[in-house]
């Protein structure tokens, strides 16, 4: 009788102990994919002591993707992906200026400029009217990588194409480069450049 009571007590304890979860739940995350279209472009605006110039890559030479993700309760958007731009594709609309820029950017040693996208301050509100947001990128140029905060204007057109226009001032010296000079130093290119890129994006998923 004593043994039977002990068995019943043990069985009741086993039944009433709550089951433990297999693992503790982590923060839920969601994501989406943006496809960067080939019609995306980049422009670099600069100046010398006598004039201004604009050098552009009018078309991206292939398609890339960006992955967006966030944890629930977080406003910041994490980005994974990059674009690779051929230095040879820069066109300054002047053969001498184009040649000088490509040489200054060490095209033969480092034939591509790479922009790695890191974050957006928030998921952009996509409307026909551009909305301002910010984000961080790494720019790799001439063998040097630097992190910058970029100002964006985000919008969507009637065809549901997302437009992300980013602007950021950088310096030749940020990448250990010396601005070009001509005619024995009489024509001097200023160190500061304004980089503007226009990403045209197709969204594959909903965030």
C-alpha positions as CSV (number, residue, x, y, z in Angstrom):
1,X,0.0,0.0,0.0
2,X,2.9,2.3,0.8
3,X,4.6,1.6,-2.5
4,X,1.3,2.2,-4.4
5,X,0.8,5.6,-2.7
6,X,4.4,6.6,-3.5
7,X,3.9,5.7,-7.2
8,X,0.7,7.8,-7.4
9,X,2.5,10.8,-5.8
10,X,5.4,10.6,-8.4
11,X,3.0,10.2,-11.3
12,X,1.0,13.3,-10.2
13,X,4.1,15.4,-9.9
14,X,5.2,14.4,-13.5
15,X,1.8,15.3,-14.9
16,X,1.6,18.7,-13.1
17,X,5.2,19.9,-14.1
18,X,4.8,22.4,-17.0
19,X,6.6,21.5,-20.2
20,X,9.6,23.7,-20.9
21,X,10.0,25.3,-24.4
22,X,12.6,23.7,-26.7
23,X,14.3,27.2,-26.9
24,X,13.7,30.7,-25.8
25,X,12.0,32.8,-28.5
26,X,14.2,35.5,-30.1
27,X,13.1,38.8,-31.7
28,X,10.9,38.1,-34.7
29,X,12.4,39.5,-37.9
30,X,10.9,40.1,-41.3
31,X,12.5,41.0,-44.6
32,X,12.2,41.9,-48.3
33,X,14.3,42.0,-51.4
34,X,15.0,45.0,-53.6
35,X,16.3,44.5,-57.1
36,X,18.5,47.3,-58.3
37,X,17.8,47.8,-62.0
38,X,20.4,48.4,-64.7
39,X,19.0,51.9,-65.4
40,X,20.4,53.1,-62.1
41,X,23.1,55.8,-62.3
42,X,25.8,57.7,-60.4
43,X,27.2,61.2,-60.8
44,X,30.2,62.9,-59.2
45,X,30.2,66.7,-59.2
46,X,33.4,68.7,-58.6
47,X,35.2,71.9,-59.3
48,X,38.6,73.4,-60.2
49,X,39.9,76.9,-59.5
50,X,38.4,77.9,-62.9
51,X,35.3,75.8,-63.6
52,X,33.0,73.0,-62.5
53,X,32.6,69.5,-63.8
54,X,30.3,66.5,-63.7
55,X,31.4,62.9,-64.3
56,X,28.8,60.2,-64.5
57,X,28.1,56.6,-64.9
58,X,24.8,56.8,-66.8
59,X,23.8,53.2,-66.6
60,X,24.6,50.4,-64.2
61,X,26.2,47.4,-66.1
62,X,24.3,44.6,-64.3
63,X,21.5,43.8,-61.8
64,X,22.1,43.5,-58.0
65,X,19.9,42.9,-55.0
66,X,19.5,44.5,-51.5
67,X,18.0,42.5,-48.6
68,X,16.2,44.6,-46.0
69,X,15.5,43.3,-42.5
70,X,14.5,44.4,-39.1
71,X,13.6,43.1,-35.7
72,X,10.1,43.8,-34.3
73,X,10.1,47.0,-32.3
74,X,13.1,48.4,-34.1
75,X,12.8,51.4,-36.5
76,X,16.2,51.0,-38.2
77,X,16.4,48.9,-41.3
78,X,19.4,46.7,-41.9
79,X,20.6,46.4,-45.5
80,X,22.7,43.6,-47.0
81,X,24.0,44.1,-50.6
82,X,26.1,46.4,-52.7
83,X,26.7,47.8,-56.2
84,X,29.9,47.5,-58.1
85,X,30.7,50.3,-60.5
86,X,33.3,50.3,-63.2
87,X,35.7,53.2,-63.0
88,X,36.1,52.9,-66.8
89,X,32.4,53.7,-67.1
90,X,32.9,57.3,-65.8
91,X,32.3,59.9,-68.5
92,X,33.2,63.5,-67.7
93,X,32.0,64.7,-71.2
94,X,35.6,65.8,-71.8
95,X,38.2,63.2,-72.9
96,X,41.1,64.8,-71.0
97,X,39.0,65.2,-67.8
98,X,37.7,61.6,-68.1
99,X,41.3,60.3,-68.6
100,X,42.6,62.3,-65.6
101,X,39.7,61.1,-63.3
102,X,40.2,57.5,-64.1
103,X,44.0,57.8,-63.5
104,X,43.4,59.6,-60.2
105,X,41.1,56.8,-59.1
106,X,43.8,54.2,-60.0
107,X,41.6,52.4,-62.4
108,X,44.3,49.9,-63.5
109,X,44.9,48.7,-59.9
110,X,41.3,49.1,-58.6
111,X,38.9,48.9,-61.6
112,X,35.7,49.1,-59.6
113,X,34.1,51.4,-57.0
114,X,32.0,49.5,-54.5
115,X,29.1,50.9,-52.4
116,X,28.0,48.6,-49.6
117,X,24.6,49.5,-48.1
118,X,24.4,49.1,-44.4
119,X,21.3,50.7,-42.9
120,X,18.3,53.0,-43.4
121,X,17.0,55.1,-40.6
122,X,13.6,53.7,-41.2
123,X,11.5,52.0,-43.9
124,X,10.8,54.7,-46.4
125,X,7.3,55.9,-46.9
126,X,6.9,55.3,-50.6
127,X,4.7,57.9,-52.3
128,X,4.9,60.0,-55.5
129,X,6.3,62.8,-53.4
130,X,9.9,62.1,-52.4
131,X,10.4,61.6,-48.6
132,X,13.8,62.3,-46.8
133,X,15.5,59.5,-44.9
134,X,19.1,58.8,-44.0
135,X,21.3,55.7,-44.0
136,X,24.9,54.4,-43.7
137,X,27.1,53.0,-46.5
138,X,30.7,51.9,-47.0
139,X,32.3,53.3,-50.1
140,X,35.4,51.3,-51.3
141,X,37.5,53.3,-53.8
142,X,41.1,52.9,-54.8
143,X,41.7,50.2,-52.2
144,X,40.3,52.3,-49.3
145,X,37.0,51.8,-47.5
146,X,35.2,54.5,-45.6
147,X,31.8,54.7,-43.9
148,X,29.5,57.6,-44.6
149,X,26.0,58.7,-43.7
150,X,24.0,59.4,-46.8
151,X,20.9,61.6,-47.3
152,X,18.2,60.0,-49.4
153,X,15.0,61.0,-51.1
154,X,12.7,58.0,-51.5
155,X,9.7,57.8,-53.8
156,X,7.7,55.5,-56.0
157,X,6.4,56.2,-59.5
158,X,3.2,55.2,-61.3
159,X,4.8,52.0,-62.5
160,X,5.7,50.9,-58.9
161,X,9.4,51.5,-59.5
162,X,11.1,52.7,-56.3
163,X,13.5,55.7,-56.7
164,X,16.2,56.1,-54.1
165,X,18.3,59.2,-54.6
166,X,21.4,59.4,-52.3
167,X,23.8,62.4,-51.9
168,X,27.0,62.6,-50.0
169,X,30.1,64.9,-50.1
170,X,33.4,63.1,-50.0
171,X,37.0,64.2,-50.5
172,X,39.7,62.7,-52.7
173,X,41.8,62.7,-49.5
174,X,39.3,60.4,-47.8
175,X,40.7,57.7,-50.0
176,X,44.3,58.8,-49.9
177,X,44.0,60.3,-53.4
178,X,45.5,63.5,-54.7
179,X,43.2,65.7,-56.7
180,X,44.3,66.1,-60.4
181,X,46.3,69.1,-61.5
182,X,47.1,70.4,-64.9
183,X,49.4,73.0,-66.6
184,X,52.1,72.8,-64.0
185,X,49.6,73.2,-61.2
186,X,47.9,76.2,-62.6
187,X,44.6,74.3,-62.8
188,X,43.8,72.7,-59.5
189,X,40.9,70.4,-58.8
190,X,39.3,71.0,-55.4
191,X,39.5,68.1,-52.9
192,X,35.7,68.0,-52.3
193,X,33.3,66.0,-54.5
194,X,29.5,65.6,-54.3
195,X,28.5,62.1,-55.0
196,X,24.9,61.5,-56.2
197,X,23.4,58.1,-57.0
198,X,20.0,57.2,-58.3
199,X,18.9,53.7,-57.6
200,X,15.9,52.4,-59.5
201,X,14.5,49.5,-57.6
202,X,11.9,46.7,-58.0
203,X,10.5,45.4,-54.7
204,X,10.0,41.6,-54.6
205,X,8.5,41.1,-51.1
206,X,6.5,43.1,-48.5
207,X,8.2,44.0,-45.3
